[in-house]
Amino acid sequence: LTPPFDDLLLQGGLNVSYSLFDGGGRQARIRGAESQADAARAGLDAVRQAVVNRVVSSYVEVLGRQETLAAHDSRILSLESERARARRLLEVGRAADVDVLRVEAALASGQADRTRVAVTLDRAERDLAALVGAPVGETRAGQLVPLILMPTPLPSRESLVGQALQASPIVEEARRRQAAADAAVGLAMSVRWPEARLIGNYLAFGGGSTRPE
């Protein structure tokens, strides 16, 4: 006569481990991850600064091209006045045909130069519109506010270099990447140290109709 027994056996276990000492590997990994995150943020700041510099450069280029175009317009008006004067002198016999031809050649050259400047101005206006995401009509030279340069004393070269190194996001990104590299070196060196762990186990048995023991 076999005694009654459960046909269902239950077994459960719990394993808990904690590293008491890993040679500084965990701390090095944390420092490396933090440095990489800081480097990524600094890289984002560098990209933003580059975009701002491009917008400012494009803005100044539009205004500069507009001033150059105005100078060419003044030159063309002067050459047209000179051509009219040369033709009047030619009519009264006080100028030669070559004088009129010389003025007309200079006028044709000036008109060609003005056309080239007008094309570059239009290109600069369109580039500025693409950078700021605005219609081209809003970035025409006539819609922009002229720049006013105030005469201020310039700081010393050493002061400018110090400020650039302190505030530049590119330099900050390089610092953070160096810190991440140093942390990676510490992580690699941590494997030479012995590792100590604390491990605990709990095991219980039971059946379908019995309490676990």
C-alpha positions as MATLAB code, in Angstrom:
seq = 'LTPPFDDLLLQGGLNVSYSLFDGGGRQARIRGAESQADAARAGLDAVRQAVVNRVVSSYVEVLGRQETLAAHDSRILSLESERARARRLLEVGRAADVDVLRVEAALASGQADRTRVAVTLDRAERDLAALVGAPVGETRAGQLVPLILMPTPLPSRESLVGQALQASPIVEEARRRQAAADAAVGLAMSVRWPEARLIGNYLAFGGGSTRPE';
ca = [
       0.000    0.000    0.000;
       1.600    3.226   -1.156;
       0.896    6.296    0.949;
      -0.950    9.174   -0.710;
       1.317   11.819   -2.248;
       1.005   14.928   -4.382;
       1.540   14.479   -8.079;
       2.489   18.152   -8.411;
       5.847   19.352   -7.097;
       6.509   23.090   -6.701;
       9.966   24.578   -6.414;
      10.825   28.252   -6.091;
      14.045   30.113   -5.565;
      15.408   33.605   -5.123;
      18.970   34.643   -5.922;
      20.253   38.069   -4.913;
      23.768   39.359   -5.632;
      25.467   42.678   -5.025;
      28.949   43.750   -6.086;
      30.827   45.093   -3.097;
      33.912   46.088   -5.103;
      34.497   46.102   -8.864;
      37.708   48.112   -9.118;
      35.890   51.361   -9.930;
      34.316   50.029  -13.126;
      30.762   51.112  -12.275;
      31.855   54.638  -11.402;
      33.945   54.859  -14.578;
      30.969   53.788  -16.704;
      28.774   56.413  -15.045;
      31.379   59.136  -15.589;
      31.803   58.079  -19.214;
      28.061   58.141  -19.889;
      27.683   61.569  -18.246;
      30.617   62.970  -20.225;
      29.193   61.637  -23.484;
      25.815   63.227  -22.703;
      27.520   66.555  -21.910;
      29.538   66.289  -25.125;
      26.347   65.697  -27.103;
      24.753   68.786  -25.546;
      27.869   70.825  -26.282;
      27.810   69.561  -29.863;
      24.198   70.704  -30.168;
      25.189   74.152  -28.887;
      27.997   74.249  -31.445;
      25.543   73.466  -34.249;
      23.200   76.200  -33.020;
      26.073   78.672  -32.891;
      27.112   77.724  -36.418;
      23.560   78.319  -37.673;
      23.465   81.713  -35.944;
      26.804   82.618  -37.519;
      25.506   81.637  -40.949;
      22.373   83.732  -40.506;
      24.386   86.750  -39.355;
      26.885   86.348  -42.195;
      24.086   86.028  -44.758;
      22.320   89.079  -43.279;
      25.478   91.172  -43.494;
      26.170   89.884  -47.014;
      22.725   91.005  -48.203;
      23.253   94.499  -46.795;
      26.769   94.650  -48.235;
      25.613   93.558  -51.700;
      22.886   96.184  -51.554;
      25.443   98.906  -50.795;
      27.644   97.651  -53.631;
      24.677   97.686  -55.992;
      23.872  101.274  -54.978;
      27.481  102.235  -55.690;
      27.247  100.693  -59.167;
      24.020  102.614  -59.803;
      25.786  105.863  -58.908;
      28.664  104.945  -61.186;
      26.295  104.212  -64.074;
      24.533  107.543  -63.589;
      27.868  109.340  -63.672;
      28.940  107.493  -66.815;
      25.636  108.290  -68.531;
      26.122  111.966  -67.704;
      29.679  111.760  -69.014;
      28.473  110.116  -72.232;
      25.883  112.836  -72.770;
      28.525  115.512  -72.211;
      30.933  113.772  -74.604;
      28.250  113.600  -77.297;
      27.487  117.294  -76.918;
      31.164  118.118  -77.254;
      31.367  115.849  -80.289;
      28.488  117.688  -81.923;
      30.247  121.047  -81.563;
      33.562  119.566  -82.660;
      35.318  119.805  -79.315;
      35.655  116.035  -78.769;
      36.655  113.047  -80.864;
      34.702  109.900  -81.579;
      37.159  107.920  -79.468;
      36.176  109.939  -76.398;
      32.545  108.916  -76.803;
      33.513  105.298  -77.477;
      35.697  105.225  -74.356;
      32.819  106.449  -72.192;
      30.385  103.993  -73.777;
      32.812  101.113  -73.159;
      33.135  102.122  -69.503;
      29.335  102.364  -69.266;
      28.845   98.894  -70.763;
      31.414   97.479  -68.343;
      29.674   99.175  -65.418;
      26.292   97.804  -66.466;
      27.751   94.301  -66.697;
      29.277   94.663  -63.224;
      25.938   95.852  -61.864;
      24.190   92.822  -63.338;
      26.649   90.471  -61.634;
      26.185   92.234  -58.286;
      22.387   92.111  -58.688;
      22.554   88.352  -59.285;
      24.719   87.789  -56.202;
      22.375   89.997  -54.158;
      19.369   87.935  -55.226;
      21.224   84.734  -54.344;
      22.165   86.095  -50.912;
      18.563   87.128  -50.245;
      17.325   83.659  -51.160;
      19.979   81.998  -48.977;
      18.892   84.136  -46.026;
      15.250   83.226  -46.646;
      16.150   79.521  -46.662;
      18.114   79.843  -43.420;
      15.363   81.589  -41.463;
      12.454   79.795  -43.143;
      10.785   82.968  -44.424;
       9.446   84.042  -47.831;
      12.008   85.675  -50.100;
      10.016   88.891  -50.083;
      10.716   89.302  -46.363;
      14.485   88.955  -46.767;
      14.970   91.477  -49.551;
      17.566   94.105  -48.771;
      14.936   96.830  -48.561;
      13.123   94.931  -45.785;
      16.182   94.510  -43.557;
      17.272   96.885  -40.821;
      20.673   98.447  -41.592;
      23.516   97.717  -39.208;
      24.897  100.481  -37.023;
      28.409   99.878  -35.736;
      29.120  101.681  -32.488;
      32.750  102.654  -31.870;
      33.745  100.721  -28.773;
      37.236   99.933  -27.483;
      38.334   96.434  -28.354;
      39.552   94.132  -25.561;
      43.042   92.713  -25.619;
      43.921   89.638  -27.639;
      44.537   87.573  -24.499;
      41.112   88.518  -23.148;
      39.387   87.579  -26.404;
      41.169   84.222  -26.571;
      40.293   83.484  -22.946;
      36.627   84.299  -23.497;
      36.524   82.174  -26.640;
      38.066   79.165  -24.885;
      35.695   79.575  -21.949;
      32.464   80.051  -23.887;
      33.046   78.078  -27.072;
      30.777   74.967  -27.249;
      33.297   73.281  -29.518;
      35.977   73.548  -26.821;
      33.492   72.328  -24.206;
      32.613   69.343  -26.396;
      36.306   68.493  -26.702;
      36.684   68.677  -22.909;
      33.743   66.350  -22.371;
      35.005   63.866  -24.924;
      38.376   63.873  -23.199;
      36.636   63.179  -19.889;
      34.755   60.288  -21.517;
      38.033   58.910  -22.847;
      39.598   59.162  -19.384;
      36.615   57.298  -17.917;
      37.013   54.588  -20.551;
      40.661   54.214  -19.534;
      39.585   53.866  -15.887;
      37.019   51.243  -16.884;
      39.632   49.260  -18.781;
      42.051   49.431  -15.825;
      39.398   48.280  -13.349;
      39.534   44.685  -14.638;
      42.949   44.145  -13.040;
      41.409   44.444   -9.588;
      39.729   41.439   -7.939;
      35.953   41.636   -7.703;
      34.041   40.952   -4.476;
      30.353   40.020   -4.523;
      27.739   39.240   -1.886;
      25.371   36.443   -2.942;
      22.322   35.078   -1.080;
      20.077   32.129   -2.042;
      16.638   31.027   -0.841;
      15.034   27.764   -1.968;
      11.565   26.393   -1.092;
       9.767   23.159   -1.963;
       6.060   22.315   -1.856;
       3.252   20.371   -3.459;
      -0.135   21.012   -4.949;
      -1.896   20.486   -1.606;
       0.920   21.154    0.860;
       2.482   24.295    2.163;
       5.970   25.195    0.911;
       8.737   24.356    3.363;
];
